[in-house]
Amino acid sequence: MDVAEHACPGHPPTLGVLLAGGQGRRMGGADKGLIRIGDQTILQRIVARLAPSCAGLIINANGEPARFSALGLPVVADPIAGHAGPLAGILAALEWAADHRPELAWVVTVPTDSPFLPRDLVARLHAARAEAGSLLACAASAGRTHPPIGLWPVALRQDLRRALTVEGERKIDRWTARHGIAVAEWPTDPFDPFFNVNTPEDAALAQSLAARFPAA
C-alpha cells in the first residue's frame, strides 16, 4: 500500500508532515534526514514509523526538492520567506492539507533528525488531546516537551498565518499557549525515543543505538 493511502486506525485521519526546513548548521548545512543510520536514512526510518498511522505523508523543505525524490512524497516549501523556523513549516503543512487534502482535519509534524520516533506517536497525541479537551498536543520525554513534534488542527491555519506574518511570532510555545496544548509523555528507557541527530557525534551515537536495539 502506498504511504499516501494508509488509513488511521483508532484516531481521526491525520496528515503526517516531515519537517526538513532547518538549515543543519551543526552538520555543515547537510540535510540531517539523509544521514544513514544502519541500512536506512533517518527519513526512511521516520516514514516507516509514521506511515501506518497517517492518511498520507508530505515533506516540508526548502531548496531543491529533487534531493528527496527517492521517497516519492510531495515536497512543500515554507510559505514565509527568510527561514522563519518550525512554525513556518507547520503553516505550510496546514495550508497544504486545506488545499490538497480537505477531508483531513488534523496534521502531525515531526523533525527529520529523530531516527527513533515511537510508532504510537500519532495515536497517543490524539488521545492526550481528547482527554485534555485541547486543540493541540505535543510530545514530551524526561520532563521536557518537544514542541515541533505535535498535533495541529487545520482549522488554525489562518490564526497561525496572522501570527507569523502580522505579529512576527517565531516561537512555537508562545503560539500554542494561546490555544491550550496537551502533553503526551514517553519513557526514556532504554533511550529517549525523541533523541535527535544534530552533530556528527550524535550520528555516531544513533548508529550505536540502532545496532544495540535493532527493533527500535
N, CA and C atoms as a LAMMPS dump frame, in Angstrom:
ITEM: TIMESTEP
0
ITEM: NUMBER OF ATOMS
648
ITEM: BOX BOUNDS ff ff ff
-5.0000000000000000e+02 5.0000000000000000e+02
-5.0000000000000000e+02 5.0000000000000000e+02
-5.0000000000000000e+02 5.0000000000000000e+02
ITEM: ATOMS id mol type element x y z
1 1 1 N 0.848 -1.191 0
2 1 2 C 0 0 0
3 1 3 C 0.883 1.241 0
4 2 1 N 0.568 2.223 -0.837
5 2 2 C 1.316 3.463 -0.897
6 2 3 C 1.163 4.225 0.416
7 3 1 N 2.23 4.916 0.844
8 3 2 C 2.156 5.625 2.117
9 3 3 C 1.093 6.705 2.102
10 4 1 N 0.695 7.17 0.934
11 4 2 C -0.317 8.217 0.865
12 4 3 C -1.721 7.679 1.033
13 5 1 N -1.88 6.354 1.107
14 5 2 C -3.215 5.767 1.133
15 5 3 C -3.512 4.998 2.412
16 6 1 N -2.669 5.074 3.403
17 6 2 C -2.927 4.381 4.662
18 6 3 C -4.13 4.974 5.373
19 7 1 N -4.858 4.135 6.06
20 7 2 C -5.888 4.619 6.969
21 7 3 C -5.244 5.012 8.286
22 8 1 N -6.043 5.614 9.173
23 8 2 C -5.55 5.996 10.502
24 8 3 C -6.333 5.202 11.531
25 9 1 N -5.859 4.034 11.931
26 9 2 C -6.631 3.191 12.833
27 9 3 C -6.794 3.806 14.211
28 10 1 N -8.04 3.877 14.699
29 10 2 C -8.283 4.255 16.075
30 10 3 C -8.23 5.734 16.388
31 11 1 N -8.016 6.586 15.407
32 11 2 C -7.992 8.031 15.656
33 11 3 C -8.36 8.754 14.364
34 12 1 N -8.668 10.055 14.425
35 12 2 C -9.072 10.771 13.221
36 12 3 C -7.993 10.726 12.137
37 13 1 N -8.39 10.675 10.876
38 13 2 C -7.408 10.691 9.78
39 13 3 C -6.496 11.912 9.89
40 14 1 N -5.213 11.668 9.743
41 14 2 C -4.207 12.686 10.042
42 14 3 C -3.132 12.696 8.971
43 15 1 N -2.737 13.886 8.539
44 15 2 C -1.634 14.036 7.596
45 15 3 C -0.321 14.086 8.363
46 16 1 N 0.637 13.249 7.991
47 16 2 C 1.956 13.273 8.607
48 16 3 C 2.9 14.176 7.83
49 17 1 N 3.628 15.024 8.545
50 17 2 C 4.492 16.012 7.902
51 17 3 C 5.904 15.91 8.475
52 18 1 N 6.872 15.726 7.609
53 18 2 C 8.277 15.615 7.986
54 18 3 C 8.93 16.985 7.811
55 19 1 N 9.274 17.627 8.913
56 19 2 C 9.813 18.988 8.884
57 19 3 C 11.306 18.956 8.577
58 20 1 N 11.663 19.267 7.347
59 20 2 C 13.068 19.26 6.918
60 20 3 C 13.506 20.652 6.493
61 21 1 N 12.874 21.669 7.059
62 21 2 C 13.172 23.033 6.642
63 21 3 C 14.34 23.68 7.346
64 22 1 N 14.946 22.998 8.325
65 22 2 C 16.069 23.575 9.056
66 22 3 C 17.315 23.697 8.199
67 23 1 N 18.259 24.503 8.671
68 23 2 C 19.466 24.77 7.892
69 23 3 C 20.624 23.826 8.205
70 24 1 N 20.513 22.998 9.24
71 24 2 C 21.538 22 9.536
72 24 3 C 22.924 22.567 9.744
73 25 1 N 23.016 23.699 10.452
74 25 2 C 24.322 24.365 10.593
75 25 3 C 25.36 23.478 11.27
76 26 1 N 24.924 22.719 12.31
77 26 2 C 25.892 21.91 13.054
78 26 3 C 26.308 20.654 12.303
79 27 1 N 25.636 20.402 11.173
80 27 2 C 26.041 19.281 10.319
81 27 3 C 26.595 19.8 8.994
82 28 1 N 27.151 21.007 9.018
83 28 2 C 27.754 21.577 7.822
84 28 3 C 26.755 21.912 6.728
85 29 1 N 25.509 22.171 7.115
86 29 2 C 24.483 22.512 6.142
87 29 3 C 23.844 21.321 5.464
88 30 1 N 24.184 20.111 5.877
89 30 2 C 23.651 18.903 5.253
90 30 3 C 22.213 18.66 5.704
91 31 1 N 21.445 17.957 4.866
92 31 2 C 20.107 17.515 5.246
93 31 3 C 20.252 16.375 6.249
94 32 1 N 19.882 16.626 7.493
95 32 2 C 20.067 15.61 8.518
96 32 3 C 19.237 14.364 8.231
97 33 1 N 18.087 14.53 7.597
98 33 2 C 17.246 13.381 7.294
99 33 3 C 17.866 12.396 6.324
100 34 1 N 18.882 12.822 5.58
101 34 2 C 19.534 11.937 4.612
102 34 3 C 20.736 11.194 5.199
103 35 1 N 21.027 11.437 6.483
104 35 2 C 22.08 10.679 7.161
105 35 3 C 21.623 9.233 7.321
106 36 1 N 22.52 8.297 7.073
107 36 2 C 22.181 6.883 7.175
108 36 3 C 22.436 6.382 8.598
109 37 1 N 21.427 5.714 9.125
110 37 2 C 21.531 5.035 10.421
111 37 3 C 21.275 3.558 10.138
112 38 1 N 22.307 2.752 10.237
113 38 2 C 22.172 1.371 9.789
114 38 3 C 22.019 1.348 8.273
115 39 1 N 21.006 0.628 7.784
116 39 2 C 20.832 0.496 6.337
117 39 3 C 19.773 1.433 5.784
118 40 1 N 19.319 2.408 6.593
119 40 2 C 18.316 3.361 6.131
120 40 3 C 18.706 4.786 6.494
121 41 1 N 18.202 5.741 5.723
122 41 2 C 18.351 7.132 6.126
123 41 3 C 17.382 7.414 7.282
124 42 1 N 17.634 8.51 7.985
125 42 2 C 16.705 8.892 9.057
126 42 3 C 15.313 9.112 8.481
127 43 1 N 15.225 9.718 7.309
128 43 2 C 13.92 9.927 6.68
129 43 3 C 13.211 8.605 6.421
130 44 1 N 13.92 7.622 5.919
131 44 2 C 13.304 6.321 5.671
132 44 3 C 12.82 5.687 6.968
133 45 1 N 13.584 5.835 8.033
134 45 2 C 13.173 5.295 9.326
135 45 3 C 11.9 6.002 9.821
136 46 1 N 11.826 7.316 9.637
137 46 2 C 10.66 8.057 10.078
138 46 3 C 9.434 7.662 9.279
139 47 1 N 9.584 7.531 7.968
140 47 2 C 8.45 7.117 7.122
141 47 3 C 7.916 5.767 7.593
142 48 1 N 8.803 4.829 7.881
143 48 2 C 8.371 3.5 8.327
144 48 3 C 7.588 3.563 9.628
145 49 1 N 7.942 4.501 10.498
146 49 2 C 7.247 4.615 11.778
147 49 3 C 5.937 5.379 11.669
148 50 1 N 5.904 6.388 10.818
149 50 2 C 4.759 7.288 10.774
150 50 3 C 3.664 6.837 9.807
151 51 1 N 4.057 6.27 8.678
152 51 2 C 3.089 5.98 7.612
153 51 3 C 1.91 5.11 8.057
154 52 1 N 2.109 4.053 8.848
155 52 2 C 0.958 3.204 9.184
156 52 3 C -0.152 3.912 9.956
157 53 1 N 0.158 5.03 10.614
158 53 2 C -0.866 5.717 11.406
159 53 3 C -1.316 7.037 10.789
160 54 1 N -0.913 7.281 9.544
161 54 2 C -1.278 8.53 8.874
162 54 3 C -2.046 8.258 7.582
163 55 1 N -2.855 9.227 7.183
164 55 2 C -3.616 9.131 5.937
165 55 3 C -2.818 9.638 4.744
166 56 1 N -1.585 10.012 4.961
167 56 2 C -0.698 10.492 3.913
168 56 3 C 0.5 11.15 4.553
169 57 1 N 1.58 11.316 3.775
170 57 2 C 2.796 11.956 4.256
171 57 3 C 3.254 12.993 3.252
172 58 1 N 3.788 14.109 3.763
173 58 2 C 4.47 15.077 2.917
174 58 3 C 5.753 15.501 3.627
175 59 1 N 6.655 16.13 2.876
176 59 2 C 7.887 16.688 3.421
177 59 3 C 7.814 18.203 3.317
178 60 1 N 8.131 18.881 4.397
179 60 2 C 8.305 20.331 4.357
180 60 3 C 9.793 20.611 4.237
181 61 1 N 10.211 21.217 3.119
182 61 2 C 11.622 21.502 2.904
183 61 3 C 11.761 22.655 1.93
184 62 1 N 12.824 23.414 2.107
185 62 2 C 13.149 24.496 1.193
186 62 3 C 14.306 24.06 0.293
187 63 1 N 14.548 24.81 -0.76
188 63 2 C 15.605 24.435 -1.68
189 63 3 C 15.132 23.436 -2.718
190 64 1 N 16.07 22.705 -3.286
191 64 2 C 15.79 21.781 -4.387
192 64 3 C 15.035 20.547 -3.889
193 65 1 N 13.781 20.347 -4.306
194 65 2 C 13.015 19.2 -3.806
195 65 3 C 13.494 17.853 -4.333
196 66 1 N 14.258 17.852 -5.435
197 66 2 C 14.664 16.58 -6.047
198 66 3 C 15.522 15.735 -5.121
199 67 1 N 16.147 16.353 -4.115
200 67 2 C 17.003 15.569 -3.22
201 67 3 C 16.201 14.578 -2.385
202 68 1 N 14.882 14.743 -2.344
203 68 2 C 14.023 13.821 -1.602
204 68 3 C 13.217 12.909 -2.527
205 69 1 N 13.558 12.879 -3.801
206 69 2 C 12.722 12.186 -4.79
207 69 3 C 12.616 10.686 -4.532
208 70 1 N 13.616 10.095 -3.89
209 70 2 C 13.578 8.65 -3.65
210 70 3 C 12.402 8.24 -2.776
211 71 1 N 11.891 9.155 -1.961
212 71 2 C 10.779 8.819 -1.079
213 71 3 C 9.429 8.893 -1.787
214 72 1 N 9.366 9.582 -2.924
215 72 2 C 8.118 9.666 -3.663
216 72 3 C 7.021 10.433 -2.95
217 73 1 N 7.389 11.405 -2.116
218 73 2 C 6.417 12.178 -1.356
219 73 3 C 6.376 13.616 -1.853
220 74 1 N 5.22 14.287 -1.74
221 74 2 C 5.169 15.715 -2.063
222 74 3 C 6.122 16.506 -1.17
223 75 1 N 6.804 17.489 -1.749
224 75 2 C 7.709 18.36 -1.002
225 75 3 C 7.126 19.769 -1.041
226 76 1 N 6.894 20.335 0.125
227 76 2 C 6.213 21.62 0.258
228 76 3 C 7.141 22.606 0.954
229 77 1 N 7.398 23.741 0.307
230 77 2 C 8.297 24.743 0.881
231 77 3 C 7.562 25.63 1.878
232 78 1 N 8.342 26.313 2.725
233 78 2 C 7.766 27.286 3.65
234 78 3 C 7.045 28.382 2.863
235 79 1 N 5.874 28.807 3.318
236 79 2 C 5.188 29.914 2.659
237 79 3 C 5.674 31.277 3.125
238 80 1 N 6.54 31.29 4.145
239 80 2 C 7.085 32.53 4.704
240 80 3 C 8.57 32.572 4.384
241 81 1 N 9.025 33.656 3.774
242 81 2 C 10.43 33.766 3.388
243 81 3 C 11.314 34.03 4.6
244 82 1 N 12.606 33.697 4.439
245 82 2 C 13.598 34.087 5.428
246 82 3 C 13.817 33.119 6.567
247 83 1 N 13.572 31.834 6.356
248 83 2 C 13.819 30.814 7.383
249 83 3 C 13.137 31.199 8.703
250 84 1 N 11.811 31.213 8.663
251 84 2 C 11.013 31.643 9.815
252 84 3 C 10.874 30.574 10.885
253 85 1 N 11.516 29.42 10.717
254 85 2 C 11.527 28.399 11.757
255 85 3 C 10.409 27.381 11.626
256 86 1 N 10.294 26.493 12.632
257 86 2 C 9.319 25.399 12.539
258 86 3 C 7.877 25.852 12.372
259 87 1 N 7.506 27.004 12.923
260 87 2 C 6.133 27.464 12.756
261 87 3 C 5.797 27.666 11.281
262 88 1 N 6.778 28.096 10.489
263 88 2 C 6.534 28.262 9.057
264 88 3 C 6.29 26.911 8.391
265 89 1 N 7.009 25.886 8.833
266 89 2 C 6.783 24.545 8.301
267 89 3 C 5.415 24.006 8.692
268 90 1 N 5.003 24.294 9.924
269 90 2 C 3.676 23.872 10.362
270 90 3 C 2.608 24.575 9.536
271 91 1 N 2.79 25.873 9.291
272 91 2 C 1.835 26.598 8.445
273 91 3 C 1.795 26.008 7.042
274 92 1 N 2.949 25.686 6.477
275 92 2 C 2.985 25.065 5.151
276 92 3 C 2.153 23.787 5.133
277 93 1 N 2.265 23.002 6.184
278 93 2 C 1.522 21.742 6.26
279 93 3 C 0.023 21.972 6.364
280 94 1 N -0.385 22.916 7.224
281 94 2 C -1.809 23.182 7.402
282 94 3 C -2.429 23.707 6.112
283 95 1 N -1.729 24.589 5.436
284 95 2 C -2.286 25.158 4.198
285 95 3 C -2.288 24.126 3.077
286 96 1 N -1.259 23.273 3.025
287 96 2 C -1.252 22.22 2.007
288 96 3 C -2.414 21.249 2.241
289 97 1 N -2.649 20.881 3.489
290 97 2 C -3.753 19.975 3.79
291 97 3 C -5.081 20.582 3.375
292 98 1 N -5.284 21.863 3.678
293 98 2 C -6.544 22.518 3.315
294 98 3 C -6.742 22.541 1.801
295 99 1 N -5.659 22.725 1.057
296 99 2 C -5.762 22.829 -0.403
297 99 3 C -5.828 21.475 -1.101
298 100 1 N -5.087 20.49 -0.589
299 100 2 C -4.923 19.228 -1.31
300 100 3 C -5.608 18.037 -0.662
301 101 1 N -5.82 18.096 0.645
302 101 2 C -6.496 17.001 1.353
303 101 3 C -7.559 17.59 2.284
304 102 1 N -8.575 18.256 1.72
305 102 2 C -9.545 18.97 2.567
306 102 3 C -10.353 18.071 3.479
307 103 1 N -10.33 16.76 3.223
308 103 2 C -11.047 15.832 4.103
309 103 3 C -10.297 15.579 5.408
310 104 1 N -9.056 16.034 5.5
311 104 2 C -8.248 15.808 6.7
312 104 3 C -8.295 17.05 7.592
313 105 1 N -8.672 16.858 8.836
314 105 2 C -8.776 17.979 9.778
315 105 3 C -7.547 18.113 10.674
316 106 1 N -6.633 17.135 10.604
317 106 2 C -5.504 17.108 11.539
318 106 3 C -4.187 16.888 10.814
319 107 1 N -3.147 17.503 11.353
320 107 2 C -1.777 17.351 10.862
321 107 3 C -0.885 17.002 12.05
322 108 1 N 0.01 16.044 11.861
323 108 2 C 1.036 15.767 12.865
324 108 3 C 2.385 16.087 12.238
325 109 1 N 3.248 16.772 12.99
326 109 2 C 4.563 17.137 12.475
327 109 3 C 5.665 16.498 13.296
328 110 1 N 6.745 16.136 12.604
329 110 2 C 7.927 15.576 13.272
330 110 3 C 9.164 16.141 12.591
331 111 1 N 10.261 16.321 13.329
332 111 2 C 11.514 16.738 12.709
333 111 3 C 12.157 15.563 11.979
334 112 1 N 13.025 15.886 11.054
335 112 2 C 13.653 14.819 10.269
336 112 3 C 15.046 14.47 10.783
337 113 1 N 15.281 14.721 12.069
338 113 2 C 16.566 14.328 12.665
339 113 3 C 16.37 13.386 13.843
340 114 1 N 15.181 12.77 13.945
341 114 2 C 14.863 11.875 15.067
342 114 3 C 14.638 10.458 14.553
343 115 1 N 15.658 9.612 14.587
344 115 2 C 15.55 8.297 13.959
345 115 3 C 14.781 7.247 14.746
346 116 1 N 14.401 7.542 15.989
347 116 2 C 13.769 6.519 16.825
348 116 3 C 12.365 6.911 17.276
349 117 1 N 11.657 7.672 16.473
350 117 2 C 10.32 8.123 16.853
351 117 3 C 9.435 6.942 17.235
352 118 1 N 8.62 7.086 18.287
353 118 2 C 7.756 5.975 18.702
354 118 3 C 6.662 5.702 17.671
355 119 1 N 6.353 4.445 17.502
356 119 2 C 5.362 4.056 16.493
357 119 3 C 3.943 4.395 16.917
358 120 1 N 3.73 4.65 18.215
359 120 2 C 2.398 5.022 18.688
360 120 3 C 2.243 6.537 18.815
361 121 1 N 3.104 7.297 18.165
362 121 2 C 3.131 8.747 18.321
363 121 3 C 1.775 9.39 18.017
364 122 1 N 1.228 9.107 16.848
365 122 2 C 0.009 9.798 16.416
366 122 3 C -1.164 9.424 17.313
367 123 1 N -1.304 8.147 17.613
368 123 2 C -2.415 7.694 18.453
369 123 3 C -2.354 8.332 19.84
370 124 1 N -1.166 8.398 20.41
371 124 2 C -1.057 8.936 21.762
372 124 3 C -1.244 10.449 21.795
373 125 1 N -0.818 11.147 20.763
374 125 2 C -1.069 12.588 20.708
375 125 3 C -2.568 12.871 20.606
376 126 1 N -3.263 12.118 19.767
377 126 2 C -4.715 12.283 19.675
378 126 3 C -5.385 11.965 21.01
379 127 1 N -4.943 10.901 21.67
380 127 2 C -5.541 10.532 22.951
381 127 3 C -5.323 11.618 23.996
382 128 1 N -4.116 12.183 24.04
383 128 2 C -3.824 13.241 25.006
384 128 3 C -4.672 14.473 24.741
385 129 1 N -4.803 14.83 23.475
386 129 2 C -5.62 15.996 23.113
387 129 3 C -7.071 15.785 23.516
388 130 1 N -7.616 14.603 23.196
389 130 2 C -9.013 14.327 23.505
390 130 3 C -9.256 14.311 25.012
391 131 1 N -8.347 13.709 25.768
392 131 2 C -8.518 13.618 27.216
393 131 3 C -8.486 14.991 27.872
394 132 1 N -7.602 15.861 27.361
395 132 2 C -7.467 17.2 27.953
396 132 3 C -8.492 18.188 27.414
397 133 1 N -9.176 17.817 26.325
398 133 2 C -10.097 18.749 25.698
399 133 3 C -9.387 19.927 25.056
400 134 1 N -8.168 19.693 24.568
401 134 2 C -7.346 20.748 23.986
402 134 3 C -7.408 20.725 22.464
403 135 1 N -7.052 21.846 21.85
404 135 2 C -6.963 21.914 20.395
405 135 3 C -5.658 21.306 19.884
406 136 1 N -4.606 21.307 20.721
407 136 2 C -3.267 20.93 20.295
408 136 3 C -2.69 19.885 21.238
409 137 1 N -1.675 19.178 20.751
410 137 2 C -0.942 18.239 21.607
411 137 3 C 0.503 18.186 21.145
412 138 1 N 1.414 17.95 22.094
413 138 2 C 2.812 17.766 21.728
414 138 3 C 3.412 16.644 22.555
415 139 1 N 4.552 16.144 22.092
416 139 2 C 5.24 15.043 22.761
417 139 3 C 6.191 15.58 23.819
418 140 1 N 6.493 14.712 24.797
419 140 2 C 7.452 15.056 25.844
420 140 3 C 8.182 13.8 26.287
421 141 1 N 9.371 13.994 26.845
422 141 2 C 10.142 12.903 27.448
423 141 3 C 11.102 13.508 28.444
424 142 1 N 11.395 12.748 29.495
425 142 2 C 12.306 13.217 30.54
426 142 3 C 11.893 14.575 31.085
427 143 1 N 10.599 14.824 31.151
428 143 2 C 10.1 16.079 31.684
429 143 3 C 10.272 17.273 30.781
430 144 1 N 10.626 17.037 29.519
431 144 2 C 10.872 18.141 28.581
432 144 3 C 9.963 17.982 27.37
433 145 1 N 9.286 19.055 26.989
434 145 2 C 8.408 18.993 25.816
435 145 3 C 9.22 19.142 24.54
436 146 1 N 8.658 18.622 23.452
437 146 2 C 9.272 18.705 22.124
438 146 3 C 8.268 19.388 21.193
439 147 1 N 8.226 20.726 21.202
440 147 2 C 7.162 21.452 20.508
441 147 3 C 6.986 21.129 19.022
442 148 1 N 8.064 20.864 18.242
443 148 2 C 7.817 20.561 16.822
444 148 3 C 7.158 19.202 16.586
445 149 1 N 7.163 18.333 17.622
446 149 2 C 6.522 17.024 17.489
447 149 3 C 5.119 17.179 18.049
448 150 1 N 4.209 17.567 17.161
449 150 2 C 2.909 17.971 17.653
450 150 3 C 1.769 17.636 16.722
451 151 1 N 0.574 17.828 17.258
452 151 2 C -0.685 17.586 16.549
453 151 3 C -1.386 18.925 16.41
454 152 1 N -1.803 19.244 15.169
455 152 2 C -2.318 20.578 14.848
456 152 3 C -3.618 20.475 14.063
457 153 1 N -4.656 21.24 14.442
458 153 2 C -5.873 21.268 13.644
459 153 3 C -5.707 22.193 12.434
460 154 1 N -6.122 21.72 11.286
461 154 2 C -6.029 22.519 10.064
462 154 3 C -6.811 23.829 10.223
463 155 1 N -7.841 23.821 11.043
464 155 2 C -8.684 24.997 11.234
465 155 3 C -7.929 26.194 11.809
466 156 1 N -6.755 25.985 12.401
467 156 2 C -5.996 27.09 12.979
468 156 3 C -5.027 27.733 11.984
469 157 1 N -5.095 27.372 10.725
470 157 2 C -4.095 27.853 9.762
471 157 3 C -4.13 29.372 9.606
472 158 1 N -5.314 29.986 9.59
473 158 2 C -5.381 31.432 9.414
474 158 3 C -4.846 32.168 10.636
475 159 1 N -5.125 31.647 11.817
476 159 2 C -4.579 32.235 13.036
477 159 3 C -3.057 32.154 13.031
478 160 1 N -2.517 31.009 12.608
479 160 2 C -1.066 30.858 12.567
480 160 3 C -0.451 31.765 11.513
481 161 1 N -1.071 31.898 10.357
482 161 2 C -0.529 32.786 9.319
483 161 3 C -0.473 34.223 9.838
484 162 1 N -1.527 34.646 10.531
485 162 2 C -1.517 36.005 11.075
486 162 3 C -0.392 36.163 12.109
487 163 1 N -0.228 35.155 12.974
488 163 2 C 0.822 35.239 13.987
489 163 3 C 2.197 35.388 13.339
490 164 1 N 2.431 34.666 12.254
491 164 2 C 3.721 34.713 11.584
492 164 3 C 3.927 35.993 10.783
493 165 1 N 2.933 36.396 10.02
494 165 2 C 3.123 37.488 9.053
495 165 3 C 2.813 38.864 9.62
496 166 1 N 1.865 38.949 10.549
497 166 2 C 1.479 40.247 11.101
498 166 3 C 2.197 40.513 12.425
499 167 1 N 2.25 39.481 13.288
500 167 2 C 2.819 39.661 14.615
501 167 3 C 4.302 39.32 14.686
502 168 1 N 4.821 38.643 13.659
503 168 2 C 6.232 38.273 13.676
504 168 3 C 6.566 37.176 14.665
505 169 1 N 5.583 36.366 15.037
506 169 2 C 5.812 35.287 16.006
507 169 3 C 6.705 34.207 15.395
508 170 1 N 7.65 33.721 16.19
509 170 2 C 8.549 32.657 15.738
510 170 3 C 8.647 31.505 16.744
511 171 1 N 8.116 31.688 17.944
512 171 2 C 8.243 30.673 18.995
513 171 3 C 6.994 29.797 19.041
514 172 1 N 7.188 28.5 18.88
515 172 2 C 6.06 27.576 18.918
516 172 3 C 5.333 27.674 20.257
517 173 1 N 6.08 27.685 21.351
518 173 2 C 5.468 27.676 22.676
519 173 3 C 4.558 28.872 22.912
520 174 1 N 4.971 30.03 22.43
521 174 2 C 4.145 31.226 22.653
522 174 3 C 2.834 31.137 21.873
523 175 1 N 2.916 30.589 20.66
524 175 2 C 1.683 30.493 19.869
525 175 3 C 0.758 29.422 20.431
526 176 1 N 1.288 28.267 20.796
527 176 2 C 0.421 27.205 21.308
528 176 3 C -0.213 27.596 22.64
529 177 1 N 0.456 28.438 23.422
530 177 2 C -0.097 28.847 24.713
531 177 3 C -1.412 29.598 24.555
532 178 1 N -1.624 30.186 23.402
533 178 2 C -2.872 30.914 23.165
534 178 3 C -4.08 29.981 23.097
535 179 1 N -3.826 28.759 22.664
536 179 2 C -4.923 27.854 22.326
537 179 3 C -5.065 26.688 23.298
538 180 1 N -4.063 26.457 24.113
539 180 2 C -4.085 25.313 25.022
540 180 3 C -3.517 24.077 24.354
541 181 1 N -2.613 23.407 25.045
542 181 2 C -1.941 22.252 24.447
543 181 3 C -1.807 21.13 25.469
544 182 1 N -2.161 19.924 25.05
545 182 2 C -1.979 18.734 25.878
546 182 3 C -0.577 18.177 25.647
547 183 1 N -0.079 17.437 26.633
548 183 2 C 1.26 16.862 26.544
549 183 3 C 1.17 15.353 26.741
550 184 1 N 1.776 14.614 25.831
551 184 2 C 1.885 13.152 25.956
552 184 3 C 3.337 12.818 26.264
553 185 1 N 3.566 12.137 27.377
554 185 2 C 4.929 11.843 27.847
555 185 3 C 5.31 10.415 27.496
556 186 1 N 6.55 10.237 27.003
557 186 2 C 7.087 8.91 26.705
558 186 3 C 8.227 8.578 27.643
559 187 1 N 8.402 7.302 28.003
560 187 2 C 9.543 6.904 28.836
561 187 3 C 10.852 6.996 28.061
562 188 1 N 11.951 7.073 28.779
563 188 2 C 13.273 7.194 28.143
564 188 3 C 14.155 5.973 28.405
565 189 1 N 13.536 4.877 28.775
566 189 2 C 14.267 3.627 28.999
567 189 3 C 13.901 2.652 27.883
568 190 1 N 14.864 2.116 27.134
569 190 2 C 16.312 2.18 27.331
570 190 3 C 16.966 3.436 26.734
571 191 1 N 16.222 4.239 25.942
572 191 2 C 16.761 5.503 25.443
573 191 3 C 15.59 6.404 25.099
574 192 1 N 15.884 7.67 24.924
575 192 2 C 14.85 8.651 24.62
576 192 3 C 14.387 8.468 23.174
577 193 1 N 13.083 8.192 22.931
578 193 2 C 12.627 7.999 21.558
579 193 3 C 12.688 9.265 20.718
580 194 1 N 12.907 10.422 21.374
581 194 2 C 12.988 11.678 20.641
582 194 3 C 14.429 12.187 20.537
583 195 1 N 15.378 11.285 20.78
584 195 2 C 16.79 11.61 20.54
585 195 3 C 16.944 12.137 19.118
586 196 1 N 17.637 13.272 18.985
587 196 2 C 17.793 13.838 17.645
588 196 3 C 19.263 14.016 17.286
589 197 1 N 19.518 13.929 16.003
590 197 2 C 20.88 13.978 15.469
591 197 3 C 21.183 15.399 15.014
592 198 1 N 22.012 16.089 15.795
593 198 2 C 22.39 17.462 15.466
594 198 3 C 23.854 17.611 15.077
595 199 1 N 24.668 16.643 15.478
596 199 2 C 26.108 16.737 15.263
597 199 3 C 26.626 15.386 14.769
598 200 1 N 27.848 15.353 14.227
599 200 2 C 28.434 14.057 13.86
600 200 3 C 28.517 13.091 15.039
601 201 1 N 28.727 13.623 16.242
602 201 2 C 28.786 12.762 17.425
603 201 3 C 27.421 12.138 17.705
604 202 1 N 26.357 12.917 17.506
605 202 2 C 25.01 12.377 17.66
606 202 3 C 24.749 11.266 16.652
607 203 1 N 25.223 11.453 15.421
608 203 2 C 25.025 10.436 14.386
609 203 3 C 25.714 9.134 14.774
610 204 1 N 26.917 9.244 15.339
611 204 2 C 27.638 8.048 15.78
612 204 3 C 26.89 7.345 16.906
613 205 1 N 26.328 8.122 17.836
614 205 2 C 25.558 7.526 18.925
615 205 3 C 24.297 6.855 18.387
616 206 1 N 23.643 7.478 17.419
617 206 2 C 22.451 6.867 16.819
618 206 3 C 22.798 5.546 16.151
619 207 1 N 23.953 5.475 15.496
620 207 2 C 24.392 4.224 14.885
621 207 3 C 24.538 3.144 15.955
622 208 1 N 25.138 3.519 17.072
623 208 2 C 25.33 2.556 18.154
624 208 3 C 23.999 2.086 18.724
625 209 1 N 23.066 3.012 18.928
626 209 2 C 21.75 2.64 19.468
627 209 3 C 21 1.736 18.498
628 210 1 N 21.076 2.038 17.215
629 210 2 C 20.382 1.206 16.22
630 210 3 C 20.954 -0.192 16.201
631 211 1 N 22.262 -0.34 16.395
632 211 2 C 22.874 -1.663 16.42
633 211 3 C 22.493 -2.431 17.69
634 212 1 N 22.402 -1.717 18.82
635 212 2 C 22.058 -2.387 20.085
636 212 3 C 20.584 -2.719 20.202
637 213 1 N 19.74 -1.898 19.572
638 213 2 C 18.285 -2.069 19.671
639 213 3 C 17.69 -2.119 18.263
640 214 1 N 17.927 -3.184 17.522
641 214 2 C 17.511 -3.239 16.105
642 214 3 C 16.006 -3.134 15.915
643 215 1 N 15.214 -3.44 16.922
644 215 2 C 13.758 -3.357 16.782
645 215 3 C 13.234 -1.96 17.072
646 216 1 N 14.104 -1.065 17.502
647 216 2 C 13.664 0.288 17.904
648 216 3 C 13.304 1.119 16.677
